Every structure is written in C-alpha cells, then in structure tokens.
C-alpha cells in the first residue's frame, strides 16, 4: 500500500482512494492498495470526524443565524469555518463516489458503455 501526494495511481487494479487530507502545498493525497490497512482505517476515522464537525457547525450556524444580534466578526468566522467544512465534505464525497463507481464497475463487468442496464 502506498500513500501518494499529487497524483492518483493504481496498483494491481485497485482504484486509488482520495484521502481526507492534503500533502505539501495542498496537493491531494491518494492511497493505493486494498483499502483495509492502517492508513485506510485512519482515513475512515478522519472522515467521520470531519462529517461530525460539519453537522455540529451547521447546528451552530442555525443558532447564530436565527437571531439578529450576530456581529460581523462572528459571521466572518462562521463563513470561514463553513467554507473549510464544505471543502472537507466535498473531498469525502469525491472519494466515496470514486470508490462506489469502481465497486459498481467491478460488480457489473458484463455491462459496457454501449449497453443499457
């Protein structure tokens, strides 16, 4: 299993997994391998934390925006955190979507682009 920064690569036909963190200079990191080792489990844990934080942040935003006394610095801080959270959730969705597509392609090898299900 390899963790790579910057480019995705496949090993022995296994799809590369986009990890929920970035490498040097904000470049994406990928995991190539079976997806059952330490790094995959750690990535699952980080994704779970990021999703939990996104739900908590939405609750905080709902509460802050329900009132009329939010200050500009509070709103700026909220918008910054929401932006960060959305970026993380987008990365998780991209990673999971790619893995789902690969799993579906593997499960239906008899279908090709010229054949409808």
N, CA, C and O of each residue as an XYZ file, in Angstrom:
468
protein
N       0.843     -1.162      0.000
C       0.000      0.000      0.000
C       0.894      1.231      0.000
O       1.914      1.268      0.687
N       0.499      2.249     -0.783
C       1.282      3.479     -0.856
C       0.373      4.669     -0.659
O      -0.781      4.669     -1.088
N       0.907      5.678     -0.007
C       0.220      6.956      0.089
C       0.982      7.885     -0.827
O       2.203      8.005     -0.729
N       0.266      8.536     -1.713
C       0.916      9.380     -2.704
C       0.382     10.792     -2.594
O      -0.760     11.002     -2.187
N       1.193     11.742     -2.950
C       0.750     13.129     -2.995
C       0.782     13.625     -4.416
O       1.775     13.442     -5.121
N      -0.294     14.252     -4.844
C      -0.283     14.930     -6.117
C      -0.914     14.188     -7.269
O      -1.569     14.821     -8.097
N      -0.756     12.884     -7.372
C      -1.300     12.160     -8.497
C      -1.932     10.877     -8.017
O      -1.509     10.296     -7.018
N      -2.949     10.438     -8.736
C      -3.526      9.159     -8.386
C      -2.875      8.102     -9.249
O      -2.524      8.346    -10.403
N      -2.721      6.928     -8.675
C      -2.106      5.827     -9.373
C      -2.713      4.542     -8.858
O      -3.081      4.453     -7.687
N      -2.821      3.549     -9.717
C      -3.406      2.289     -9.284
C      -2.341      1.214     -9.214
O      -1.382      1.203     -9.985
N      -2.536      0.317     -8.273
C      -1.624     -0.794     -8.088
C      -2.434     -2.072     -8.125
O      -3.384     -2.227     -7.357
N      -2.074     -2.983     -9.000
C      -2.747     -4.272     -9.147
C      -4.249     -4.094     -9.380
O      -5.048     -4.883     -8.878
N      -4.637     -3.068    -10.136
C      -6.031     -2.874    -10.476
C      -6.867     -2.206     -9.408
O      -8.023     -1.869     -9.664
N      -6.327     -2.004     -8.225
C      -7.097     -1.361     -7.156
C      -7.178      0.139     -7.431
O      -6.174      0.763     -7.773
N      -8.381      0.722     -7.283
C      -8.503      2.164     -7.504
C      -7.805      2.941     -6.392
O      -7.768      2.498     -5.243
N      -7.265      4.076     -6.735
C      -6.633      4.941     -5.736
C      -7.727      5.654     -4.955
O      -8.717      6.107     -5.529
N      -7.543      5.752     -3.643
C      -8.505      6.429     -2.779
C      -8.007      7.830     -2.467
O      -6.882      8.007     -1.999
N      -8.840      8.816     -2.725
C      -8.535     10.179     -2.335
C      -8.659     10.266     -0.823
O      -9.711      9.959     -0.263
N      -7.591     10.681     -0.166
C      -7.587     10.751      1.291
C      -8.157     12.075      1.783
O      -8.147     13.062      1.048
N      -8.655     12.109      3.020
C      -9.307     13.322      3.531
C      -8.331     14.378      4.040
O      -8.716     15.241      4.829
N      -7.104     14.324      3.613
C      -6.120     15.345      3.965
C      -5.278     15.625      2.738
O      -5.308     14.871      1.765
N      -4.535     16.700      2.787
C      -3.699     17.086      1.651
C      -2.233     16.976      2.031
O      -1.874     16.885      3.205
N      -1.407     16.987      1.010
C       0.037     16.923      1.198
C       0.644     18.308      1.066
O      -0.034     19.324      1.218
N       1.917     18.322      0.783
C       2.670     19.556      0.631
C       2.020     20.463     -0.408
O       1.685     20.027     -1.509
N       1.851     21.712     -0.046
C       1.278     22.689     -0.966
C      -0.202     22.472     -1.252
O      -0.724     22.990     -2.239
N      -0.882     21.710     -0.396
C      -2.306     21.474     -0.599
C      -2.628     20.453     -1.673
O      -3.779     20.323     -2.090
N      -1.611     19.729     -2.122
C      -1.831     18.724     -3.167
C      -2.597     17.530     -2.596
O      -2.397     17.157     -1.441
N      -3.478     16.930     -3.409
C      -4.248     15.791     -2.918
C      -3.346     14.594     -2.625
O      -2.309     14.411     -3.261
N      -3.758     13.790     -1.658
C      -3.049     12.556     -1.321
C      -3.955     11.385     -1.663
O      -5.171     11.452     -1.483
N      -3.358     10.326     -2.152
C      -4.097      9.128     -2.533
C      -3.503      7.917     -1.842
O      -2.313      7.881     -1.530
N      -4.340      6.936     -1.610
C      -3.927      5.662     -1.058
C      -4.157      4.603     -2.123
O      -5.249      4.487     -2.678
N      -3.124      3.841     -2.396
C      -3.232      2.749     -3.352
C      -3.035      1.455     -2.590
O      -2.035      1.280     -1.893
N      -3.976      0.561     -2.722
C      -3.875     -0.723     -2.042
C      -5.251     -1.310     -1.822
O      -6.224     -0.913     -2.464
N      -5.321     -2.251     -0.914
C      -6.563     -2.988     -0.671
C      -7.626     -2.150      0.030
O      -8.817     -2.445     -0.073
N      -7.210     -1.120      0.733
C      -8.168     -0.290      1.455
C      -8.565     -0.861      2.799
O      -9.574     -0.455      3.376
N      -7.778     -1.802      3.303
C      -8.113     -2.432      4.578
C      -7.035     -2.220      5.641
O      -7.177     -2.710      6.761
N      -5.988     -1.518      5.322
C      -4.877     -1.349      6.254
C      -5.030     -0.153      7.178
O      -6.090      0.467      7.257
N      -3.935      0.155      7.880
C      -3.915      1.221      8.878
C      -4.305      2.572      8.277
O      -5.137      3.279      8.846
N      -3.723      2.935      7.146
C      -3.998      4.257      6.563
C      -5.465      4.365      6.150
O      -6.081      5.415      6.333
N      -6.023      3.304      5.601
C      -7.445      3.326      5.217
C      -8.331      3.486      6.449
O      -9.303      4.241      6.430
N      -7.989      2.771      7.518
C      -8.784      2.903      8.749
C      -8.648      4.303      9.324
O      -9.628      4.871      9.807
N      -7.457      4.861      9.280
C      -7.242      6.229      9.781
C      -8.014      7.232      8.926
O      -8.591      8.181      9.457
N      -8.030      7.033      7.621
C      -8.786      7.915      6.727
C     -10.280      7.834      7.043
O     -10.971      8.853      7.038
N     -10.781      6.623      7.320
C     -12.190      6.471      7.702
C     -12.489      7.251      8.984
O     -13.528      7.904      9.088
N     -11.579      7.183      9.955
C     -11.755      7.905     11.222
C     -11.756      9.415     10.995
O     -12.584     10.129     11.561
N     -10.835      9.900     10.174
C     -10.751     11.336      9.891
C     -12.019     11.798      9.170
O     -12.561     12.856      9.494
N     -12.495     11.023      8.204
C     -13.739     11.374      7.511
C     -14.905     11.457      8.488
O     -15.719     12.377      8.410
N     -14.985     10.504      9.405
C     -16.068     10.508     10.389
C     -16.004     11.760     11.264
O     -17.033     12.376     11.543
N     -14.812     12.133     11.691
C     -14.632     13.344     12.500
C     -15.039     14.580     11.697
O     -15.733     15.458     12.209
N     -14.608     14.642     10.448
C     -14.933     15.796      9.614
C     -16.436     15.921      9.389
O     -16.973     17.028      9.423
N     -17.120     14.803      9.162
C     -18.570     14.842      8.966
C     -19.288     15.236     10.253
O     -20.245     16.010     10.216
N     -18.833     14.710     11.391
C     -19.420     15.094     12.678
C     -19.250     16.593     12.926
O     -20.172     17.266     13.388
N     -18.064     17.102     12.615
C     -17.806     18.530     12.799
C     -18.695     19.364     11.883
O     -19.153     20.435     12.281
N     -18.948     18.890     10.662
C     -19.814     19.612      9.729
C     -21.233     19.702     10.281
O     -21.863     20.757     10.204
N     -21.741     18.599     10.838
C     -23.085     18.610     11.429
C     -23.148     19.569     12.616
O     -24.114     20.319     12.761
N     -22.132     19.545     13.456
C     -22.097     20.455     14.609
C     -22.033     21.911     14.147
O     -22.695     22.777     14.718
N     -21.246     22.173     13.127
C     -21.114     23.528     12.603
C     -22.445     24.014     12.024
O     -22.812     25.175     12.203
N     -23.154     23.144     11.342
C     -24.467     23.527     10.817
C     -25.424     23.895     11.944
O     -26.191     24.851     11.830
N     -25.375     23.134     13.029
C     -26.210     23.460     14.184
C     -25.847     24.809     14.770
O     -26.724     25.591     15.136
N     -24.547     25.081     14.858
C     -24.090     26.371     15.369
C     -24.545     27.502     14.439
O     -25.003     28.548     14.899
N     -24.413     27.280     13.143
C     -24.817     28.300     12.167
C     -26.307     28.583     12.281
O     -26.736     29.737     12.250
N     -27.088     27.520     12.414
C     -28.538     27.682     12.539
C     -28.887     28.554     13.746
O     -29.735     29.443     13.670
N     -28.209     28.273     14.863
C     -28.462     29.055     16.074
C     -28.034     30.500     15.929
O     -28.759     31.410     16.332
N     -26.859     30.717     15.356
C     -26.342     32.073     15.197
C     -27.199     32.884     14.229
O     -27.465     34.063     14.460
N     -27.618     32.251     13.163
C     -28.394     32.963     12.143
C     -29.858     33.137     12.513
O     -30.559     33.939     11.896
N     -30.330     32.400     13.506
C     -31.722     32.535     13.944
C     -31.960     33.879     14.627
O     -33.066     34.418     14.596
N     -30.917     34.404     15.236
C     -31.042     35.702     15.912
C     -30.660     36.836     14.992
O     -30.243     36.625     13.853
N     -30.810     38.044     15.505
C     -30.465     39.227     14.714
C     -29.273     39.976     15.302
O     -28.918     41.053     14.824
N     -28.660     39.410     16.331
C     -27.584     40.127     17.009
C     -26.184     39.600     16.678
O     -25.231     39.927     17.384
N     -26.039     38.793     15.621
C     -24.719     38.292     15.231
C     -23.865     39.451     14.727
O     -24.324     40.282     13.944
N     -22.623     39.491     15.185
C     -21.709     40.551     14.767
C     -21.000     40.165     13.475
O     -20.980     38.997     13.088
N     -20.428     41.150     12.823
C     -19.687     40.893     11.588
C     -18.533     39.909     11.823
O     -18.352     38.996     11.018
N     -17.737     40.065     12.910
C     -16.672     39.090     13.141
C     -17.210     37.670     13.366
O     -16.592     36.700     12.926
N     -18.349     37.542     14.042
C     -18.938     36.218     14.243
C     -19.364     35.599     12.902
O     -19.125     34.419     12.645
N     -19.989     36.407     12.070
C     -20.430     35.917     10.767
C     -19.243     35.570      9.876
O     -19.284     34.589      9.134
N     -18.191     36.372      9.948
C     -16.976     36.085      9.170
C     -16.362     34.768      9.623
O     -15.975     33.942      8.796
N     -16.272     34.575     10.923
C     -15.716     33.333     11.468
C     -16.574     32.142     11.027
O     -16.044     31.113     10.607
N     -17.893     32.286     11.124
C     -18.805     31.228     10.717
C     -18.634     30.900      9.236
O     -18.541     29.731      8.861
N     -18.594     31.922      8.405
C     -18.439     31.699      6.961
C     -17.117     31.004      6.653
O     -17.065     30.138      5.780
N     -16.056     31.371      7.355
C     -14.750     30.734      7.140
C     -14.797     29.259      7.514
O     -14.294     28.413      6.775
N     -15.401     28.946      8.662
C     -15.487     27.548      9.104
C     -16.398     26.740      8.181
O     -16.103     25.586      7.871
N     -17.512     27.349      7.738
C     -18.405     26.657      6.810
C     -17.699     26.355      5.494
O     -17.887     25.284      4.917
N     -16.897     27.283      5.025
C     -16.145     27.081      3.793
C     -15.158     25.923      3.940
O     -15.063     25.065      3.061
N     -14.427     25.903      5.048
C     -13.482     24.805      5.312
C     -14.218     23.471      5.382
O     -13.775     22.474      4.812
N     -15.335     23.465      6.079
C     -16.103     22.240      6.253
C     -16.656     21.743      4.923
O     -16.618     20.546      4.638
N     -17.165     22.658      4.115
C     -17.702     22.277      2.817
C     -16.605     21.670      1.938
O     -16.855     20.706      1.215
N     -15.414     22.221      1.995
C     -14.284     21.677      1.240
C     -13.985     20.239      1.685
O     -13.734     19.368      0.852
N     -14.013     19.998      2.995
C     -13.760     18.653      3.517
C     -14.852     17.681      3.095
O     -14.562     16.560      2.678
N     -16.095     18.103      3.200
C     -17.213     17.238      2.833
C     -17.187     16.949      1.331
O     -17.500     15.837      0.906
N     -16.819     17.933      0.542
C     -16.707     17.738     -0.907
C     -15.630     16.693     -1.216
O     -15.822     15.848     -2.090
N     -14.507     16.744     -0.509
C     -13.421     15.778     -0.706
C     -13.902     14.372     -0.342
O     -13.607     13.408     -1.048
N     -14.639     14.263      0.759
C     -15.176     12.966      1.183
C     -16.131     12.427      0.123
O     -16.065     11.251     -0.234
N     -17.013     13.281     -0.378
C     -17.978     12.855     -1.397
C     -17.260     12.400     -2.667
O     -17.633     11.390     -3.264
N     -16.250     13.129     -3.073
C     -15.482     12.758     -4.271
C     -14.808     11.403     -4.065
O     -14.840     10.543     -4.946
N     -14.202     11.224     -2.903
C     -13.516      9.972     -2.604
C     -14.490      8.801     -2.591
O     -14.235      7.767     -3.209
N     -15.593      8.964     -1.894
C     -16.575      7.875     -1.787
C     -17.253      7.604     -3.122
O     -17.534      6.454     -3.459
N     -17.514      8.661     -3.880
C     -18.117      8.483     -5.199
C     -17.213      7.700     -6.133
O     -17.681      6.833     -6.871
N     -15.928      7.997     -6.107
C     -14.977      7.267     -6.946
C     -14.907      5.799     -6.554
O     -14.858      4.921     -7.415
N     -14.902      5.537     -5.249
C     -14.849      4.147     -4.784
C     -16.140      3.411     -5.119
O     -16.112      2.225     -5.446
N     -17.266      4.105     -5.039
C     -18.544      3.486     -5.377
C     -18.589      3.143     -6.865
O     -19.017      2.052     -7.240
N     -18.148      4.072     -7.710
C     -18.110      3.816     -9.153
C     -17.242      2.605     -9.460
O     -17.619      1.767    -10.280
N     -16.076      2.499     -8.810
C     -15.173      1.373     -9.030
C     -15.819      0.066     -8.583
O     -15.692     -0.955     -9.258
N     -16.511      0.097     -7.445
C     -17.170     -1.110     -6.938
C     -18.309     -1.535     -7.865
O     -18.495     -2.725     -8.118
N     -19.064     -0.570     -8.365
C     -20.155     -0.896     -9.280
C     -19.620     -1.447    -10.599
O     -20.190     -2.384    -11.158
N     -18.537     -0.875    -11.091
C     -17.933     -1.362    -12.329
C     -17.430     -2.789    -12.154
O     -17.540     -3.610    -13.064
N     -16.886     -3.076    -10.998
C     -16.385     -4.424    -10.714
C     -17.541     -5.411    -10.567
O     -17.425     -6.571    -10.961
N     -18.649     -4.953    -10.004
C     -19.802     -5.823     -9.775
C     -20.578     -6.122    -11.055
O     -21.284     -7.126    -11.143
N     -20.440     -5.245    -12.041
C     -21.176     -5.432    -13.298
C     -20.235     -5.457    -14.487
O     -20.313     -4.575    -15.343
N     -19.350     -6.438    -14.567
C     -18.390     -6.461    -15.673
C     -19.039     -6.761    -17.026
O     -18.444     -6.487    -18.068
N     -20.238     -7.313    -17.020
C     -20.896     -7.649    -18.269
C     -21.475     -6.433    -18.978
O     -21.818     -6.519    -20.157
N     -21.592     -5.307    -18.290
C     -22.116     -4.096    -18.917
C     -20.978     -3.263    -19.478
O     -19.896     -3.206    -18.895
N     -21.218     -2.626    -20.593
C     -20.246     -1.676    -21.126
C     -20.974     -0.402    -21.524
O     -22.186     -0.300    -21.338
N     -20.265      0.551    -22.057
C     -20.861      1.849    -22.360
C     -21.911      1.778    -23.469
O     -22.719      2.698    -23.595
N     -21.925      0.720    -24.271
C     -22.892      0.587    -25.335
C     -24.147     -0.157    -24.913
O     -25.090     -0.281    -25.695
N     -24.164     -0.646    -23.694
C     -25.283     -1.465    -23.222
C     -25.991     -0.746    -22.097
O     -25.345     -0.230    -21.185
N     -27.313     -0.705    -22.148
C     -28.054     -0.115    -21.040
C     -28.470     -1.225    -20.081
O     -28.679     -2.363    -20.503
N     -28.593     -0.894    -18.764
C     -28.936     -1.913    -17.761
C     -30.321     -2.468    -17.924
O     -30.736     -3.331    -17.149
